[in-house]
Amino acid sequence: MGILSWIIMGLIVGVLAKFIMPGKDPGGIIITILIGIAGAFVGGFIGSFLGLGAVTGFNIGSLLLAVGGAVLLLILYRMIKK
């Protein structure tokens, strides 16, 4: 995937993760994109470690892994923030 694809996917994943876990989180479109991109890396790493696959492009499996990773990052952020 190219850089523009990562940015678009990061935005989609970040918005979905924030929709699943509403609350006080860092805001703004740039932070949402960064959460989505980082979530894709985390989700891909965990998915490949567990044998579920990796984030390879715009498909449903990659999207689910990325959203799962982004939600995990938001959970960790909230735990550290408290």
KEDO-35708 format. One line per field, with one value per residue: residue in one letter; x, y, z of N, C-alpha, C, O in turn; residue number from 1. Coordinates in nm, 3 decimals. Layout:
N
drense: (A ...)
npx: (X ...)
npy: (Y ...)
npz: (Z ...)
capx: (X ...)
capy: (Y ...)
capz: (Z ...)
cpx: (X ...)
cpy: (Y ...)
cpz: (Z ...)
opx: (X ...)
opy: (Y ...)
opz: (Z ...)
timar: (NUM ...)
This chain:
82
drense: (M G I L S W I I M G L I V G V L A K F I M P G K D P G G I I I T I L I G I A G A F V G G F I G S F L G L G A V T G F N I G S L L L A V G G A V L L L I L Y R M I K K)
npx: (0.083 0.044 0.152 -0.062 -0.276 -0.240 -0.291 -0.561 -0.680 -0.603 -0.753 -1.017 -1.012 -0.942 -1.164 -1.369 -1.280 -1.295 -1.567 -1.661 -1.559 -1.657 -1.575 -1.357 -1.087 -0.770 -0.813 -0.900 -0.827 -0.576 -0.466 -0.656 -0.609 -0.345 -0.387 -0.537 -0.352 -0.145 -0.295 -0.344 -0.088 -0.042 -0.261 -0.207 0.038 -0.032 -0.229 -0.083 0.091 -0.085 -0.174 -0.383 -0.362 -0.254 -0.241 -0.304 -0.412 -0.696 -0.931 -1.186 -1.088 -0.837 -0.927 -1.079 -0.878 -0.718 -0.895 -0.941 -0.682 -0.659 -0.864 -0.762 -0.536 -0.666 -0.787 -0.558 -0.451 -0.648 -0.624 -0.364 -0.393 -0.553)
npy: (-0.118 0.223 0.548 0.729 0.554 0.440 0.665 0.721 0.478 0.485 0.705 0.610 0.382 0.499 0.667 0.473 0.330 0.528 0.566 0.322 0.325 0.571 0.883 1.083 1.140 1.195 1.448 1.566 1.557 1.473 1.334 1.132 0.997 0.914 0.742 0.547 0.449 0.357 0.169 -0.011 -0.115 -0.234 -0.413 -0.569 -0.683 -0.833 -0.995 -1.143 -1.273 -1.437 -1.592 -1.504 -1.353 -1.058 -0.697 -0.613 -0.459 -0.286 -0.460 -0.665 -0.824 -0.707 -0.456 -0.516 -0.619 -0.390 -0.205 -0.338 -0.326 -0.045 0.009 -0.130 0.029 0.267 0.175 0.119 0.377 0.508 0.365 0.431 0.704 0.739)
npz: (0.000 -0.073 0.051 0.050 0.056 0.310 0.467 0.408 0.486 0.754 0.844 0.809 0.976 1.223 1.269 1.286 1.513 1.711 1.701 1.794 2.053 2.215 2.376 2.584 2.409 2.247 2.006 1.675 1.325 1.235 1.454 1.469 1.226 1.275 1.494 1.366 1.174 1.341 1.478 1.271 1.231 1.484 1.499 1.271 1.344 1.575 1.461 1.267 1.439 1.579 1.373 1.216 0.993 0.812 0.784 0.471 0.273 0.132 0.246 0.402 0.611 0.673 0.749 0.978 1.149 1.174 1.293 1.533 1.643 1.670 1.853 2.070 2.121 2.199 2.435 2.589 2.603 2.756 2.994 3.077 3.103 3.328)
capx: (0.000 0.117 0.134 -0.198 -0.364 -0.226 -0.358 -0.705 -0.718 -0.588 -0.867 -1.134 -0.996 -0.947 -1.304 -1.443 -1.237 -1.353 -1.712 -1.683 -1.524 -1.668 -1.527 -1.252 -0.962 -0.708 -0.900 -0.845 -0.818 -0.440 -0.454 -0.741 -0.535 -0.231 -0.440 -0.575 -0.231 -0.080 -0.382 -0.321 0.039 -0.061 -0.352 -0.136 0.139 -0.101 -0.295 0.015 0.142 -0.188 -0.206 -0.507 -0.330 -0.192 -0.304 -0.241 -0.475 -0.835 -1.025 -1.257 -0.999 -0.741 -1.000 -1.112 -0.754 -0.674 -0.987 -0.910 -0.559 -0.684 -0.943 -0.666 -0.457 -0.750 -0.800 -0.431 -0.441 -0.737 -0.569 -0.248 -0.438 -0.612)
capy: (0.000 0.348 0.639 0.783 0.445 0.430 0.780 0.701 0.367 0.534 0.790 0.523 0.298 0.587 0.709 0.356 0.300 0.630 0.541 0.205 0.366 0.717 0.937 1.184 1.093 1.303 1.477 1.621 1.463 1.418 1.234 1.019 0.925 0.847 0.630 0.443 0.389 0.279 0.053 -0.108 -0.183 -0.320 -0.520 -0.658 -0.758 -0.932 -1.089 -1.235 -1.354 -1.537 -1.668 -1.454 -1.277 -0.928 -0.587 -0.617 -0.366 -0.255 -0.572 -0.670 -0.881 -0.604 -0.350 -0.564 -0.624 -0.253 -0.146 -0.404 -0.266 0.093 0.003 -0.170 0.148 0.359 0.118 0.142 0.521 0.542 0.305 0.510 0.839 0.740)
capz: (0.000 -0.077 0.164 0.047 0.100 0.455 0.527 0.393 0.574 0.890 0.875 0.822 1.096 1.340 1.290 1.334 1.650 1.799 1.703 1.881 2.190 2.231 2.502 2.576 2.351 2.169 1.893 1.553 1.213 1.227 1.560 1.429 1.122 1.338 1.572 1.270 1.116 1.447 1.502 1.164 1.260 1.602 1.460 1.178 1.419 1.658 1.371 1.209 1.550 1.611 1.253 1.156 0.873 0.833 0.712 0.339 0.181 0.163 0.246 0.529 0.713 0.713 0.817 1.112 1.227 1.201 1.390 1.659 1.694 1.711 1.977 2.174 2.153 2.276 2.570 2.658 2.629 2.868 3.116 3.117 3.136 3.463)
cpx: (0.088 0.083 -0.007 -0.299 -0.359 -0.298 -0.509 -0.753 -0.706 -0.704 -0.992 -1.127 -1.005 -1.088 -1.386 -1.407 -1.296 -1.504 -1.744 -1.659 -1.535 -1.618 -1.421 -1.121 -0.897 -0.787 -0.825 -0.825 -0.679 -0.421 -0.538 -0.672 -0.419 -0.274 -0.477 -0.455 -0.159 -0.163 -0.366 -0.191 0.024 -0.150 -0.286 -0.032 0.073 -0.169 -0.199 0.077 0.045 -0.229 -0.335 -0.484 -0.266 -0.272 -0.233 -0.301 -0.617 -0.922 -1.082 -1.169 -0.899 -0.808 -1.035 -0.990 -0.710 -0.764 -0.963 -0.785 -0.579 -0.766 -0.852 -0.579 -0.538 -0.771 -0.673 -0.413 -0.525 -0.685 -0.450 -0.290 -0.493 -0.512)
cpy: (0.124 0.437 0.697 0.678 0.429 0.545 0.763 0.589 0.408 0.621 0.705 0.442 0.383 0.632 0.592 0.322 0.401 0.617 0.425 0.243 0.518 0.761 1.043 1.121 1.211 1.324 1.531 1.513 1.398 1.309 1.111 0.934 0.848 0.729 0.516 0.373 0.303 0.155 -0.053 -0.184 -0.280 -0.439 -0.619 -0.743 -0.869 -1.037 -1.189 -1.325 -1.467 -1.622 -1.624 -1.380 -1.144 -0.823 -0.573 -0.519 -0.336 -0.379 -0.584 -0.726 -0.780 -0.493 -0.392 -0.572 -0.484 -0.187 -0.208 -0.348 -0.124 0.098 -0.036 -0.051 0.249 0.308 0.143 0.289 0.560 0.483 0.386 0.649 0.846 0.732)
cpz: (0.000 0.041 0.166 0.092 0.252 0.523 0.522 0.486 0.720 0.933 0.898 0.951 1.222 1.372 1.343 1.478 1.748 1.806 1.796 2.027 2.204 2.368 2.478 2.532 2.281 2.041 1.774 1.448 1.204 1.332 1.526 1.324 1.184 1.424 1.479 1.209 1.220 1.480 1.395 1.187 1.376 1.566 1.364 1.248 1.502 1.571 1.309 1.316 1.584 1.490 1.186 1.025 0.910 0.758 0.579 0.241 0.225 0.143 0.386 0.641 0.764 0.791 0.960 1.202 1.266 1.305 1.528 1.723 1.743 1.840 2.093 2.216 2.234 2.418 2.650 2.694 2.751 3.000 3.168 3.164 3.278 3.571)
opx: (0.192 -0.005 -0.065 -0.397 -0.462 -0.361 -0.578 -0.853 -0.790 -0.750 -1.064 -1.224 -1.068 -1.128 -1.466 -1.495 -1.340 -1.564 -1.843 -1.731 -1.433 -1.619 -1.399 -1.053 -0.961 -0.824 -0.702 -0.809 -0.668 -0.365 -0.496 -0.676 -0.396 -0.207 -0.450 -0.455 -0.117 -0.107 -0.374 -0.186 0.070 -0.117 -0.308 -0.015 0.117 -0.166 -0.230 0.111 0.087 -0.310 -0.392 -0.580 -0.229 -0.360 -0.118 -0.245 -0.653 -0.978 -1.032 -1.177 -0.877 -0.753 -1.022 -0.996 -0.670 -0.714 -0.964 -0.781 -0.524 -0.741 -0.864 -0.553 -0.486 -0.773 -0.680 -0.365 -0.480 -0.700 -0.437 -0.229 -0.480 -0.548)
opy: (0.128 0.405 0.713 0.711 0.408 0.526 0.789 0.603 0.371 0.611 0.725 0.436 0.342 0.636 0.610 0.289 0.364 0.653 0.430 0.196 0.587 0.683 1.086 1.055 1.313 1.228 1.540 1.395 1.281 1.203 0.998 0.811 0.732 0.626 0.400 0.251 0.191 0.048 -0.173 -0.305 -0.394 -0.553 -0.740 -0.860 -0.984 -1.156 -1.308 -1.439 -1.578 -1.713 -1.700 -1.348 -1.122 -0.855 -0.529 -0.499 -0.357 -0.399 -0.521 -0.679 -0.769 -0.443 -0.312 -0.534 -0.461 -0.119 -0.138 -0.325 -0.085 0.182 0.020 -0.032 0.310 0.387 0.185 0.322 0.635 0.545 0.408 0.705 0.950 0.732)
opz: (0.065 0.121 0.274 0.160 0.316 0.628 0.620 0.555 0.802 1.047 0.995 1.026 1.319 1.488 1.435 1.558 1.856 1.908 1.869 2.115 2.206 2.463 2.365 2.611 2.257 1.974 1.774 1.479 1.169 1.302 1.551 1.331 1.151 1.427 1.510 1.195 1.190 1.506 1.425 1.164 1.369 1.600 1.376 1.216 1.500 1.604 1.300 1.287 1.615 1.503 1.108 0.955 1.025 0.679 0.572 0.133 0.341 0.036 0.479 0.754 0.885 0.889 1.053 1.320 1.380 1.395 1.629 1.844 1.845 1.926 2.202 2.335 2.328 2.513 2.766 2.802 2.837 3.105 3.288 3.256 3.343 3.689)
timar: (1 2 3 4 5 6 7 8 9 10 11 12 13 14 15 16 17 18 19 20 21 22 23 24 25 26 27 28 29 30 31 32 33 34 35 36 37 38 39 40 41 42 43 44 45 46 47 48 49 50 51 52 53 54 55 56 57 58 59 60 61 62 63 64 65 66 67 68 69 70 71 72 73 74 75 76 77 78 79 80 81 82)
